[in-house]
């Protein structure tokens, strides 16, 4: 195997690798859709419960194609599955304003279809990286790729606010839809399923990547050991970790702009900029975490299992602490924004923890494993907005911590208990190579959520 080179040379060698980072034209607008539509609330006359169903409807489609997406990417390759999935999302993003004019039912239907297209994206990305990422470079390569979600949010939220202020909320969907169409053309032209199929890759790079993965991947795509996969305890440990992280991520994504507007009283322009701060911090820490994780594994020879567990613990406990603290800030908007930003930022560290673990335990089936864990992790996106919108519509409490009249306030009490058991296990039967599996095991999650609708 070719020895791993220094970082400057790595930058050069990465030039022809598929970079799955993108502006998620439909997905990143989950939170800001009603920040823009709030300006048209009197026109559409949607109550809080209806808004919750519209926000959550995306995930009802999204969950349907997780496991099928992983299977199809494994069977037929990830390039066109991923590209066409995003293209479908783009098309329905462009149709969103028309659907909104037709009625809430039509908008819900469009967003379900949008979710179906978007649902194949992460399983396909995992399947593609299984063929492209050398084992000791997984953390930094995957974090660069997957932080496209956070980077897209950082761009979309403030830009959406400016578009709504100077143009009209419908242009948010038209502009991002147009960007998505251009992205699809570039993706179709430049990306290949594997190094062996890439037309512009150098022979040295191709040889290095394929040599590093020759004992990692199964030689056949016909057989998938579903029984062994579903019986894998490491897989279910990742499911628990993935679910717990996404509860916070999706709830903030969908409701943070509303909190900024209704509670802290920021204008739509300020709202977009401030709502993007948590995701900017998450993007930065995820990138730095990926670099650090691979440095620890490669240079300091720290076992993968220790690195994955440590990064998962920091990425779980840290956000929980600051999210609880945000509930006690009262009207101090500086502290509220600071705590929310710190919470989301520390969550980015877990990108080098459980989020990459699928490739550690079974790279040949990483897309399928991600489809399974992300199916469970999508549930918070489905139920969170509906529950929050329903409860904030009618529940009323008097809380002395607040000094102004507010309509909605949501306090999240998240308590995570992590028990790290023996995590270095011999590879499961569904892994082709005679290596060791590393997992984040024994993660126990206890979530308490309290909602306060305050009318002081």
N, C-alpha and C positions, 0 to 999 in steps of 0.2 A: 504494500500500500504506500502510496506517495505520502511523505510526511507533510503535516499541515504547515502552511507557510504563515508568515507574519501578517498582521492586519492590513498594512498598506497594499501588499500584494493581493490579499483577499478581496479588497475593494475592486481591483482590476479584474480579477477572475469572476466576480459576480456579475459582470456586465451583461452576460447573455442569459442569466437565470430568469425564470419567470417571476415577476414581481406582482403578487396578487393584491398589493395595496391599491385601493381605489376609493373614490368618493362614492359612498353607498347611497345612490340617488333616491331610493325609496326609504331605506331603513334608517338613515341618519335623521330623517325629518320626522320620526315618530314623535319626539318631544315637541318640536316646534310647529307642528301642523296646527295645533289649536292656539298657539301663541299668535299665529297669523290669522286663523279663522275667528279668533275672539273679536277681531275688529268687525266681523260680519255676523256676530251672534244674533243680533236682532233680525237679520235677514233670514237666517236658517231656523231660528227659534228651537235650538237643540238644548235640552236640559242637561244637567250634569251626568245623569245615568246614560243618556243617549251618547254623549261625548265619550264616556267610558267604554261603551260597546264599540264605537268607531275606532278608538285608539287600540283596543284589544283585538279587533277583528283581524288585523294583519297577522297576528300570531296563530290564529286558527288555521290559516293557510300555511304558514311557515312550518308548523309542526308536522304537517302531512308528508312533506317531501324530505325530511331529514334522513331517515333510514334508506328509503329508495334512492336518494341522492348518493349516499355512500356506496350502495350496491352498484349503481349504474357507473359511477366513477371508477370503481374497482374493475368492472366488467369491460367497459368500453373506452375508458380514458376520461380524464377530467376537463380537458380543454374546452370542448364544445358544450359539455353539460354545464360547466360554470358560465361560459359566455352566453349561452342561450337563456340560462336562468336569469342572469342579470338583464339581458335584453327584454325579457318578459316583464321584469320589474320596472324597467324604464318605460315601456309602452303604457303600462297601467298607471305609472306616475303621471304621464302626460294626460291621461284620461281622468285624473282625479278631479279637477275643477268642474268638468262636465257632469261627472257623477254626483258631485256635491249639489249642483243646481237641480238635478233630477230628484234628489231626496236622500235621506239618511240610509235607506235600504240599499239603494244603488251604490252609495259610497262604501258601505260595509262590504258589498259584494266585490267591488273593485279592489278593496284592500285585502280581502281574502285571496283573490287571484294574484295580487302583488306578492303576498307572503308565500304562495305556492312556488312562484318563480325564484324568490330569494332564498327559499329553504334549502336548495341544493348547494348553496355557495360554500359554506364552511366544510361540509363533508368532502366536496370536490377539492377544495384547497388543501385539506389534510391529505387526501389521496395523491394530489400532485406533488406536494412536498416530500412524500414518502419516496418518490422517484428522483428527487432533485437534491435534497438536503443531506450532506454527510453527517453521521451521528454526532460528531463533536462540534458541529456548527448549527445544530437545530435551533437552539435557543435564540441566537441572534437573527438567523434567517427568518424564523417564524414570527418573532416579535416585530421585525421590520414589516413583514407582510400583514399580520393581523391588526397591527395598530392603525391600519387604514380605517378601521371603524371609528377610532377615536379622532384621527386626523380629519376624517370626513365630517364628524360632528363639530369639531373646532371650526371648520370652514363654513359648514352649513348654517349653524345657529346664528352667528353674527351677520352673515351675508343674507340670510332669510329676513332678519330684522330690517336691514337696509332696503331690501327689495320691497318688503311690505310697506315701509314708510314712504318711499319715493315713487313706487309704481303701484302694484296691487298684489294681494296675496296669491293670486293665480299664477303670477309670473315665477313664483318660487318653484312650482312644479314644471313649468315650461322650460325654465333655464336649466334646472338640474336634469331634466329629461334630455335636453339637447346635449349636455355634457356626457350623459350616459351613452347616447348614440355614438358619439365620437370615440368614447372609450372602447366600445364593442369593435369598431373597425380596427383600432390599434391592437386589441387583444387577438383578434382573428389572424392578423398578419404576423405578429412577432412571436407568439407563444406556441410551444410544442408540449406534447404530453410527457416526454422524457428526453434525456440527453441524447439518446441514440437516434431520435427523430428530428433533433434540432439541426437546421441547415446552416446556422451561422456560428455555432459553438466551435471553439478551438479543440484540436485533438487532445491536447494536454489536459484541458478542463474535463472533456468527456471521459478520458481515461481515469482521471482522479475520482470523479464522482461515481462512476460505475464500479471502480475497484473498491471504494469505501462502502458500497451498498451490496456487494455481491453475496455476502452472508446474511443480509438483512431481509431480503425480499423473497417471496415465494415464486418459483419459476412458472406457476400456472395461475390463471385467473378463474378457472372453472369451479374449483372446490372452495366452499366457504363453510367452516365448521361452526354453524350457528349454535349448536348445543354447548360446545366448549366456550364460546364467546359469552353466552348468557349465564354460564356458571362461574365466570371469572370474578372472584372477589375484588381484585384490583380495579376492574371495570366499574363495579358498583360503588367503590370508594370514590372514583372520579365523578360518577353521577352525583353523589351527595355534594361534593365540593363545587361542581359546576352549577348545580341548582342554587346553592346558597349564595354564590357570587352573583348570579344573574338576577336574583330577587332585588338586590340593591341596584344593580346596573339598569335594569329595565324600568324600575320604579322611578329612579331619578331621570332617566331618559324621557319618559312620558310625562312626568308631572313637574319636573324642575322649572320649566318656563312658566307654568301656572303659579307655582310658589313664588317665583321672582316677581310676577305681575301682581297677584292678589294679596300677598302677604307683605313683601318688601316694597311694593309700590313702584317698581321700575318701569320706565316707558318701554315700548317694544324695541327701540334701538338699543337701550341699555340692557334690556332683557337678553337679547341675543348674545351680546358680548360677555355678560356675566355668566350666563348659562353655559357658555363654552369653556370657562376657566377650569372646571373640574376635569373636563376631557382633555384639555391641553396638558394638565399635570399628569393625567393617566398615560397619555401618549409618551411624554418625556420619560417617565419612570419605567414604563414598559420597555422602551428602547434601551435605556441604561441597564435595566435588569437583565435583558437578553445578553448584552455584552458581558456583564459581570458573571452570569450563570455559566457561560461557556468558558470564560477565563478561569473560573474556579475548577471546572471539570478538566480542562486541558492543561493549564500551566501548573496548578497546585494539586492536581490529581485527586480532587475531592470527588467521592463517589456520586454518581448521578442521583441515587436515591436520597442522599442527604441534601443535595442542592434543591431537588424538587420539593421535598418536605419543608425546607426552610423558607423557600420563596412562597409556598402556599400559605404557610402560617402567617408570614408578614402580610401577605395580600388579603388575608381574611380578618385577622384580629385588628390590624391597623384601621381599616375602614370602619369596622364596627365601633371602635372607641370614639372616633371623631364624628360618626353619624349620631351616636347617643349624645355627644357633647353639643351637636347642633340643635338638639331639641331643647336646650336650656339657655339659648342665647337671647331669648326674648326679642326685643326690637333692635338689638345691636346687629345691624345688617352686615357690618364689617366682619364680626366674628362668625356670623352665620355662613357667609360666603367663604371665609377662610377655612372653617371646619368642613364644609361640603367639598371644597377643593382638595383639602388634605385627605379626606376620606376616599374620594374617587382616585386621587393620584396614587395612594398606597395600594389600591386595588390593582393597579397596573403591574405591580410586582408579581402577582399570581400568574401573569401571562407566561412566565418561565417556570411555573409550577405545574399545577394540574392540567393546564390548557395544552401543554405539549406532551403530556404523559402518554397519550394514545400512541404516539410514534415510538415511545420507549418500550412499551409492552408488546406491541404487535404492529410494526410498520406496514406490513402487507395489507392489513385490514384497518388501517388508521381511519380511513374515511367512514367505514361502517361503524367503528367504535365511536367516532365523533358524532355520527348521526344518532346513535343510541343515547349518548350522554346529553346531546343538545336537545333531543326530544323532551327529556325531563326538564332540562334547563329553560325550555321555552314556556313552561307552565306559568312561571311568574309574570311573563309578559302578557299572558292571556287573562289571568285573574286579577293581577295587581291593579290595573287602571279601573276595571269594573268595580272592584271592592272599594277602592279609594273614592271614586266618584259617587257611589251609592251612599257610603257612610258620611261623607262630607256634605251630603245634601240635607240630612235630617238631624244628625247628632249634634247636641250643643252642650258645651261645658264652659265654666267660668274659670279662667286661669289667670292668676295674679302676675305671672311673669311677663305678660304682654302689656304694653302701655298704649296701644292704639287699637281701634276697631278693625277687626279682620273678619273675613268671611270663611276662609279655609286655612287650616294649619294642620300639617301632618307631622307627627313625631314618630320616628322609627326607632324601636328598641330592638336591636339585633344582638343576640348573644350567641357566640360560636364557641364550642368546646372541641378542641382538636386533640385526639389521642393518637399518637404516632406509634403504631405497633410494628412488628417486624415487617419491613417493606421490601426487602431484597429477596425475591423468590425465584426459584427456577422457572424458566420460561414455560408458559402454558402450552398445551398441545397444539393450539392454533398458530403458534409462532414457528416458522420454518427453520430458523437457525438455532444451533445449540449454544445460546447465550443466556444471560440472566435478565429477568424482568425487574423493572423498578416501578414502584407504584406509590401513590399517596393513599395510605390505608388507614382505616379506623377514624375517619373524619365524621364527627357527630355534630349535627346542626340543630340548634334550638332557636326558633325565631319567634319573637313577640312583636306584634305591631299594634300600635294604638293610634287611633285617629281622633283629632279634636277639631270640631267645627265651632269656632268661637264667634260669638256675637256679643261683645262686651258693651 
